[in-house]
């Protein structure tokens, strides 16, 4: 063996003089193509079985009409509840109307009416929030579509 440096010669000697390892490796390489061919044959048989299974599923489902009638599923009825109004809430809570003469004389009557009006405003705000969320939920249910097991909603904003 020749080389320019001693290190180069040693590396060449090591690579060429692997002794019995090279013979065993050569036998291993001879076995590996046979193993690879056998594995390829097994993989091919498994793939053909899977293809045949899918063909039988396809043949069984081709005659089935599984179209969905989206128009029949769409809810067209309007949202049934009316928007809550301040007049309804005041009537429900028995808020008295403004009585200028009595309220000038009695600050207690004035403060009682103002507290009742404030309570009616709070109740109205809460009921409108509830009404909006119910209306939005109904709108989302109507406009949602199924795609791949997930619901994608297109909510629309309504002004109240």
Number of C-alpha atoms within 10 A of each C-alpha: 8 10 11 7 8 9 10 12 13 14 12 13 13 10 10 11 11 10 10 9 10 13 11 11 11 12 11 11 12 11 11 12 11 11 12 11 11 12 12 12 12 12 12 12 12 12 12 12 12 11 12 12 11 12 12 10 11 11 10 10 11 9 8 8 7 8 6 8 8 8 8 8 9 12 12 9 6 9 11 7 9 7 13 18 13 15 12 12 19 19 11 10 14 13 19 14 9 12 11 10 8 12 15 11 10 11 11 12 16 17 12 14 19 15 13 17 20 13 16 22 16 13 17 20 15 13 16 16 14 13 17 17 12 14 20 17 12 15 20 17 17 16 14 15 15 9 8 7 7 9 12 14 14 13 15 11 10 9 5 9
